[in-house]
């Protein structure tokens, strides 16, 4: 399911975190000519004696100037600043800290160290060199390289447009006035929307819906018209008002899978309506966020040009507290990173929200896994 959606060209100012669809190739060498790496004096190495040296100052060279000042003849030097091109004939720069001025002359008490403090032409990169490969994420550092290549825009994969629909008569907007007994603040869509953005998606809709099937079918149709991925939370069980599947089945839903043998999150499902992907998450907050991380994140990664498997980069870490045996489903405990290992958070209930906030990783356990002790290694995934 998780293949890139398409390509667009973006200005560098707008390209942060996007994934390159084409390599960044340098349009010019950097530096284009040999330049000074220090503030100091451009000299001819042949003029430097083993003892004291006196040189005649004949000009100045600044960064951005077309040339490096007058050509050096024997016994001459040029005052030069960092980034300025070397004058013709110069082959090294002497740091200003070891030079003494005497009118129009400069004095060196002894021959300077071997370092020449010159950046050779093309020493950073050459014209035509590939600086960033396709598939690279445009981090702040990568954007520096793209701009240095003399590009003002880049080809990137399109962001997947995502609609997030929350279902349930019991849900109300957080902070809504006039608390009604039996209602709860809707929380899951905020976490899911943030996860969508973190994994390269653009949230085009976040809507709370009542458990009324005709209304749900209409909302599903609208969401499918404007999004590449529709995420629906809640209503995935077998109750009389659990409509998350039915609202899309009326529009031609074809399931990829309907349940997964994991804990928490067994009701998670994924399907298609035409070319659109639909992801059904449980209504319980911890279960919803665990399944979003395991199933939605890799889909979004692939759609936006990343490798889907990069979203599932498990690693080993030692336990800091014991962990009970696992039941007959694969278990994903919410955990917290410490300096020397990991530990599960206290409340592992699928509805937990306070301890969910402390979790920054998932701890993976196979079905039927034995009880683990302090120091045992477990598989963990950034959450």
PLY file of the C-alpha trace (Angstrom):
ply
format ascii 1.0
element vertex 383
property float x
property float y
property float z
element edge 382
property int vertex1
property int vertex2
end_header
0.00 0.00 0.00
2.78 2.40 0.94
4.14 3.66 -2.38
4.83 7.32 -3.18
1.86 9.37 -4.35
3.55 11.72 -6.81
6.13 14.48 -7.21
6.03 18.25 -6.92
8.62 21.04 -7.04
8.98 23.18 -3.94
10.96 26.26 -3.03
13.70 25.50 -0.50
11.88 27.62 2.09
8.99 25.14 2.00
10.94 21.90 1.65
11.96 21.15 5.25
11.28 17.47 6.20
10.19 16.62 2.65
11.73 13.66 0.80
13.73 14.25 -2.38
12.26 12.67 -5.49
15.32 13.57 -7.59
18.98 14.01 -6.61
20.42 17.41 -5.84
23.23 18.10 -8.32
25.61 21.01 -7.83
25.34 23.70 -10.50
28.73 25.15 -9.55
31.88 24.17 -7.69
32.43 25.33 -4.13
34.61 27.17 -3.74
34.87 28.22 -7.38
38.42 29.46 -6.80
40.98 28.99 -4.05
39.96 31.09 -1.04
41.37 31.97 2.34
40.29 29.92 5.35
41.53 32.59 7.78
41.84 36.32 8.29
45.48 37.11 7.64
47.91 37.79 4.81
48.16 36.05 1.45
51.80 35.32 0.67
54.09 33.29 -1.56
55.51 30.35 0.33
58.82 30.87 -1.44
59.16 34.29 0.26
59.04 32.90 3.79
62.48 32.62 5.32
63.45 30.27 8.13
63.89 33.26 10.41
62.41 36.77 10.33
60.60 37.77 7.12
59.58 41.28 6.00
56.95 41.58 3.25
55.54 44.63 1.47
51.73 45.09 1.70
50.31 45.78 -1.76
46.52 45.42 -1.37
43.47 43.89 0.27
41.09 41.03 -0.64
37.56 40.61 0.74
35.01 37.80 0.48
32.73 38.38 -2.48
35.30 40.28 -4.54
35.79 39.14 -8.13
39.55 38.81 -7.73
42.01 38.45 -4.90
43.76 41.76 -5.31
46.96 42.50 -7.22
49.22 39.67 -8.34
52.00 38.92 -5.91
55.54 39.59 -6.96
58.46 38.38 -4.85
58.45 40.04 -1.43
54.81 41.23 -1.59
51.69 40.22 0.36
47.97 41.06 0.42
45.76 41.60 3.47
43.05 38.92 3.09
39.88 37.96 4.93
38.12 34.61 5.37
36.40 33.51 2.15
38.25 35.95 -0.09
39.86 34.59 -3.29
43.62 34.29 -3.22
45.48 36.85 -5.36
47.42 35.49 -8.33
50.76 34.10 -7.22
49.74 33.46 -3.60
49.83 29.90 -2.34
49.26 30.24 1.39
47.75 32.48 4.08
49.55 33.51 7.23
47.26 34.00 10.24
47.02 37.59 11.39
47.77 36.55 14.99
51.42 35.78 14.16
52.04 38.87 12.00
53.12 42.35 13.12
52.37 45.43 11.02
55.06 48.04 10.43
53.56 50.73 8.20
53.23 49.27 4.70
55.17 46.19 5.69
54.35 43.06 7.69
56.85 41.22 9.84
56.99 37.52 10.74
59.38 36.69 13.56
59.86 33.14 12.24
58.62 30.84 9.53
54.95 29.95 10.26
53.70 26.37 10.80
53.04 24.16 7.78
49.26 24.77 7.54
48.47 26.83 4.45
44.91 27.92 5.46
43.70 27.76 1.86
40.49 26.10 0.63
41.30 24.77 -2.83
38.90 25.29 -5.72
36.27 22.53 -5.62
37.51 21.23 -2.27
33.93 21.10 -0.91
32.29 19.81 -4.10
32.60 20.03 -7.86
30.09 21.23 -10.43
27.91 18.29 -11.47
28.51 16.37 -8.23
25.50 14.72 -6.56
25.20 16.26 -3.09
21.94 14.59 -1.99
20.46 11.37 -3.34
16.81 10.84 -4.13
15.07 9.55 -1.01
16.97 11.91 1.30
14.95 13.72 3.95
15.50 17.47 3.76
16.78 18.11 7.25
18.15 21.56 8.14
21.63 20.27 7.26
20.46 18.87 3.92
18.82 22.19 3.05
22.20 23.87 3.49
23.68 21.51 0.90
20.77 22.05 -1.51
21.15 25.82 -1.33
24.94 25.53 -1.71
24.28 23.58 -4.92
22.82 26.86 -6.22
19.25 25.55 -6.34
16.23 27.58 -5.26
13.80 24.67 -5.51
13.83 20.86 -5.38
11.68 17.96 -6.57
10.05 16.20 -3.62
7.40 13.55 -3.09
3.93 14.84 -2.39
2.63 14.71 1.16
-0.29 12.33 1.71
-3.46 14.21 2.57
-5.09 12.66 5.63
-8.59 12.99 7.10
-9.10 11.96 10.74
-12.65 11.00 11.74
-13.59 10.23 15.36
-16.85 8.37 16.01
-18.87 8.04 19.20
-21.96 9.63 20.78
-20.04 9.86 24.05
-17.39 12.19 22.62
-17.40 15.97 23.08
-14.85 18.63 22.21
-12.24 19.23 24.95
-13.16 22.29 26.98
-16.79 22.22 25.84
-19.06 24.14 28.25
-21.82 22.42 30.17
-20.38 19.01 30.99
-22.97 16.33 30.34
-22.80 13.15 32.46
-21.71 10.18 30.36
-19.69 12.21 27.86
-15.88 12.33 27.65
-13.45 14.74 25.97
-12.44 13.44 22.55
-8.65 13.01 22.74
-7.53 10.44 20.22
-7.83 12.58 17.08
-5.35 15.12 18.44
-2.69 12.46 18.94
-3.41 10.80 15.60
-3.26 14.12 13.74
0.09 14.92 15.35
1.42 11.48 14.40
0.25 12.06 10.83
2.26 15.27 10.63
5.30 13.64 12.25
5.34 10.95 9.56
5.02 13.21 6.55
1.27 13.65 6.18
-0.89 16.75 5.83
-4.04 16.78 7.95
-6.83 18.13 5.73
-9.72 17.26 8.05
-10.20 16.37 11.74
-13.86 15.78 12.53
-15.92 14.36 15.41
-18.99 12.37 14.34
-22.10 10.98 16.02
-23.08 7.31 15.75
-25.64 7.80 12.98
-24.94 5.60 9.97
-26.37 7.83 7.19
-24.42 10.80 8.54
-21.29 8.69 8.86
-21.58 7.45 5.27
-21.91 11.02 4.03
-18.89 12.17 6.09
-16.85 9.22 4.83
-17.62 10.16 1.22
-16.59 13.76 1.77
-13.36 12.65 3.47
-12.50 10.24 0.65
-12.99 13.00 -1.92
-10.39 15.21 -0.27
-7.82 12.82 1.19
-5.41 10.07 0.19
-5.80 8.37 3.58
-8.82 8.41 5.87
-8.31 7.40 9.50
-11.40 6.52 11.51
-11.21 5.94 15.26
-13.68 3.99 17.39
-16.64 1.88 16.38
-14.54 -1.13 15.39
-16.10 -3.68 17.75
-19.38 -5.56 17.37
-21.81 -3.31 19.21
-25.06 -2.10 17.75
-23.59 1.36 17.07
-20.12 0.35 15.91
-20.24 1.73 12.39
-16.63 2.49 11.43
-16.51 -0.33 8.87
-20.12 -0.01 7.71
-19.70 3.69 6.87
-17.05 2.78 4.27
-18.55 -0.53 3.13
-21.44 1.45 1.70
-18.83 3.19 -0.50
-17.09 0.03 -1.73
-14.58 -0.75 1.01
-12.25 -3.67 0.30
-10.40 -4.96 3.37
-6.68 -5.63 3.44
-7.16 -7.08 6.93
-9.85 -6.74 9.60
-8.14 -7.70 12.87
-4.63 -8.33 14.14
-3.58 -10.69 16.94
-1.92 -8.00 19.06
-2.48 -6.40 22.45
-3.53 -3.64 22.63
-5.29 -2.92 19.34
-6.82 -6.17 18.12
-9.68 -4.35 16.25
-7.30 -2.36 13.98
-8.10 -2.73 10.28
-6.93 -1.42 6.92
-8.74 -1.30 3.59
-9.17 0.57 0.34
-11.95 2.48 -1.31
-10.75 2.80 -4.87
-7.28 4.37 -4.68
-7.86 5.73 -1.17
-6.51 3.97 1.91
-8.71 3.67 5.00
-7.23 2.87 8.42
-9.55 1.91 11.27
-8.13 2.44 14.77
-9.61 1.36 18.11
-11.40 3.98 20.18
-9.36 3.45 23.36
-6.58 6.06 23.41
-3.55 3.87 24.17
-4.71 1.20 21.73
-5.34 3.83 19.06
-1.90 5.39 19.39
-0.09 2.03 19.48
-1.82 0.83 16.32
-1.35 4.20 14.62
2.38 3.94 15.29
2.58 0.34 14.06
0.33 0.54 10.98
-0.41 4.15 10.04
3.16 5.46 10.41
4.69 3.00 7.89
1.89 3.72 5.40
2.48 7.46 5.65
6.25 7.00 5.43
5.92 5.09 2.17
3.36 7.44 0.66
5.61 10.44 1.34
8.71 8.88 -0.23
10.42 7.22 2.72
11.06 3.50 3.06
8.11 2.07 5.03
10.42 -0.26 6.94
12.28 2.75 8.33
9.19 3.44 10.42
9.65 0.07 12.11
13.28 0.31 13.19
13.32 -1.99 16.22
16.39 -2.16 18.45
17.42 -4.07 21.55
17.53 -2.48 25.01
17.90 -3.83 28.57
14.94 -3.88 30.94
15.19 -1.91 34.18
12.15 -3.55 35.79
10.68 -7.07 35.50
8.03 -7.70 32.85
5.25 -10.25 33.20
4.72 -13.13 30.79
2.84 -12.38 27.57
-0.49 -13.98 26.65
-1.49 -15.56 23.37
-1.26 -12.30 21.38
1.83 -10.30 20.45
2.14 -7.57 23.11
3.25 -3.96 22.77
3.91 -2.42 26.17
4.24 1.31 26.43
7.64 2.16 27.87
9.95 4.95 28.89
13.63 5.46 28.08
16.12 5.90 30.91
19.86 6.49 30.77
20.77 2.81 31.11
17.73 1.00 29.72
13.94 0.98 29.40
11.01 0.39 31.71
7.28 -0.06 31.09
5.01 2.76 32.21
2.69 1.91 35.08
-0.76 1.71 33.50
-0.87 -0.60 30.47
-4.67 -0.48 30.05
-5.77 0.21 26.48
-7.78 3.22 27.70
-4.93 4.80 29.72
-4.10 8.42 28.92
-2.02 9.82 31.80
0.70 7.18 31.61
0.48 7.20 27.81
1.91 10.71 27.99
5.07 9.32 29.63
5.66 6.66 26.97
8.34 7.32 24.37
8.79 3.75 23.13
7.01 0.47 22.56
8.31 -2.79 24.02
7.56 -5.75 21.76
6.87 -9.24 23.15
6.06 -12.36 21.09
2.98 -14.45 21.92
3.53 -16.68 24.94
6.77 -14.92 25.94
8.12 -15.82 29.39
8.46 -13.45 32.32
11.50 -11.21 31.97
13.92 -10.03 34.66
15.96 -6.86 35.12
18.74 -6.80 32.52
16.98 -8.98 29.95
17.01 -7.54 26.43
13.74 -6.54 24.75
12.88 -5.13 21.33
11.90 -1.46 21.44
10.61 1.08 18.91
10.53 4.86 19.22
6.92 5.79 19.96
0 1
1 2
2 3
3 4
4 5
5 6
6 7
7 8
8 9
9 10
10 11
11 12
12 13
13 14
14 15
15 16
16 17
17 18
18 19
19 20
20 21
21 22
22 23
23 24
24 25
25 26
26 27
27 28
28 29
29 30
30 31
31 32
32 33
33 34
34 35
35 36
36 37
37 38
38 39
39 40
40 41
41 42
42 43
43 44
44 45
45 46
46 47
47 48
48 49
49 50
50 51
51 52
52 53
53 54
54 55
55 56
56 57
57 58
58 59
59 60
60 61
61 62
62 63
63 64
64 65
65 66
66 67
67 68
68 69
69 70
70 71
71 72
72 73
73 74
74 75
75 76
76 77
77 78
78 79
79 80
80 81
81 82
82 83
83 84
84 85
85 86
86 87
87 88
88 89
89 90
90 91
91 92
92 93
93 94
94 95
95 96
96 97
97 98
98 99
99 100
100 101
101 102
102 103
103 104
104 105
105 106
106 107
107 108
108 109
109 110
110 111
111 112
112 113
113 114
114 115
115 116
116 117
117 118
118 119
119 120
120 121
121 122
122 123
123 124
124 125
125 126
126 127
127 128
128 129
129 130
130 131
131 132
132 133
133 134
134 135
135 136
136 137
137 138
138 139
139 140
140 141
141 142
142 143
143 144
144 145
145 146
146 147
147 148
148 149
149 150
150 151
151 152
152 153
153 154
154 155
155 156
156 157
157 158
158 159
159 160
160 161
161 162
162 163
163 164
164 165
165 166
166 167
167 168
168 169
169 170
170 171
171 172
172 173
173 174
174 175
175 176
176 177
177 178
178 179
179 180
180 181
181 182
182 183
183 184
184 185
185 186
186 187
187 188
188 189
189 190
190 191
191 192
192 193
193 194
194 195
195 196
196 197
197 198
198 199
199 200
200 201
201 202
202 203
203 204
204 205
205 206
206 207
207 208
208 209
209 210
210 211
211 212
212 213
213 214
214 215
215 216
216 217
217 218
218 219
219 220
220 221
221 222
222 223
223 224
224 225
225 226
226 227
227 228
228 229
229 230
230 231
231 232
232 233
233 234
234 235
235 236
236 237
237 238
238 239
239 240
240 241
241 242
242 243
243 244
244 245
245 246
246 247
247 248
248 249
249 250
250 251
251 252
252 253
253 254
254 255
255 256
256 257
257 258
258 259
259 260
260 261
261 262
262 263
263 264
264 265
265 266
266 267
267 268
268 269
269 270
270 271
271 272
272 273
273 274
274 275
275 276
276 277
277 278
278 279
279 280
280 281
281 282
282 283
283 284
284 285
285 286
286 287
287 288
288 289
289 290
290 291
291 292
292 293
293 294
294 295
295 296
296 297
297 298
298 299
299 300
300 301
301 302
302 303
303 304
304 305
305 306
306 307
307 308
308 309
309 310
310 311
311 312
312 313
313 314
314 315
315 316
316 317
317 318
318 319
319 320
320 321
321 322
322 323
323 324
324 325
325 326
326 327
327 328
328 329
329 330
330 331
331 332
332 333
333 334
334 335
335 336
336 337
337 338
338 339
339 340
340 341
341 342
342 343
343 344
344 345
345 346
346 347
347 348
348 349
349 350
350 351
351 352
352 353
353 354
354 355
355 356
356 357
357 358
358 359
359 360
360 361
361 362
362 363
363 364
364 365
365 366
366 367
367 368
368 369
369 370
370 371
371 372
372 373
373 374
374 375
375 376
376 377
377 378
378 379
379 380
380 381
381 382
